[in-house]
């Protein structure tokens, strides 16, 4: 898989509870001029604090990251504007892990048994806006974009279809107006639509077809 070449180094943050894995990954990213390694941490809480202080484009995290866990970390960051796009570097013997990572809101998955270049190329692709999940049926995802939505995005789509404004969505979901805009932007991108009217039309079409 060849990822697009960036015009400037992609900023990266790494989080892994295994110090040997974390050290090895850090060395690889530091040697590669396509990337700028901003921070490394062994905990989910450390990762959250770091990316809130210094913005990064891509985060590479362990699914079993202490103590919050990878899934909860992804869900927390999905509620924040300008959050890094996340790649889960996980145990590929757990066949359901890529789907769980996608459902939580990750942008990519790389199995720990894969070649290290696969991780680098995945990070480049994710930084360019792509989603990379090698163990999932991408053709099915392309034919049914609703599978790409997180639980929060699906709930927002359903609320959006009732005619709520951004301010009303912010009130009902207890999030800021900017966070609503962030989620809707991701939602529109995943559905391949340009505005809320087309997103609502997509929702009702999918519901009529039994997809919602």
TANOR-V426611 format. One record per residue. RES is the residue in one small letter. SS is DSSP state (@ for helix, = for strand, . for the rest). PSI is psi as a letter, one per 30 degrees, with the letter a starting at -180 (* if undefined). Layout:
res->(RES;RES)
ss->(SS;SS)
psi->(PSI;PSI)
This chain:
res->(x;x;x;x;x;x;x;x;x;x;x;x;x;x;x;x;x;x;x;x;x;x;x;x;x;x;x;x;x;x;x;x;x;x;x;x;x;x;x;x;x;x;x;x;x;x;x;x;x;x;x;x;x;x;x;x;x;x;x;x;x;x;x;x;x;x;x;x;x;x;x;x;x;x;x;x;x;x;x;x;x;x;x;x;x;x;x;x;x;x;x;x;x;x;x;x;x;x;x;x;x;x;x;x;x;x;x;x;x;x;x;x;x;x;x;x;x;x;x;x;x;x;x;x;x;x;x;x;x;x;x;x;x;x;x;x;x;x;x;x;x;x;x;x;x;x;x;x;x;x;x;x;x;x;x;x;x;x;x;x;x;x;x;x;x;x;x;x;x;x;x;x;x;x;x;x;x;x;x;x;x;x;x;x;x;x;x;x;x;x;x;x;x;x;x;x;x;x;x;x;x;x;x;x;x;x;x;x;x;x;x;x)
ss->(.;.;.;.;.;.;.;.;.;=;=;=;=;=;=;.;.;.;@;@;@;@;@;@;@;@;@;@;@;@;@;.;.;.;=;=;=;=;=;=;=;.;=;@;@;@;@;@;@;@;@;@;@;.;.;.;.;=;=;=;=;.;.;.;.;=;.;.;.;@;@;@;@;@;@;@;@;@;.;.;.;.;.;.;=;=;=;=;=;=;.;.;.;.;.;.;@;@;@;@;@;@;@;@;.;.;.;=;=;=;=;.;.;.;.;@;@;@;@;@;@;@;@;@;@;@;@;.;.;.;.;=;=;.;.;.;.;@;@;@;@;@;@;.;@;@;@;@;.;.;@;@;@;@;@;@;@;@;@;@;.;.;.;.;.;@;@;@;@;@;@;@;@;.;.;.;@;@;@;@;@;@;@;@;@;@;@;@;@;@;@;.;.;.;.;@;@;@;@;@;@;@;@;@;@;@;@;@;.;.;.;.)
psi->(k;j;l;k;k;l;f;l;k;k;k;k;k;k;j;k;f;j;e;e;e;e;e;e;e;e;e;e;e;e;f;j;f;f;l;j;j;e;l;k;l;f;l;e;e;e;e;e;e;e;f;e;e;j;k;l;e;k;k;j;l;k;e;h;k;l;f;e;k;e;e;e;e;e;e;e;f;f;g;k;l;g;l;l;k;k;k;k;j;a;j;g;f;j;f;f;e;e;e;e;e;e;e;f;g;l;f;l;k;k;k;f;f;l;k;f;f;e;e;e;e;e;e;e;e;e;f;g;g;l;k;j;i;f;g;l;j;e;e;e;e;e;f;i;f;f;f;f;k;l;e;e;e;e;e;e;e;e;e;e;f;f;g;k;l;e;e;e;e;e;e;e;g;h;l;l;e;e;e;e;e;e;e;e;e;e;e;e;e;e;f;h;l;f;l;e;e;e;e;e;e;e;e;e;e;e;e;e;f;g;f;*)
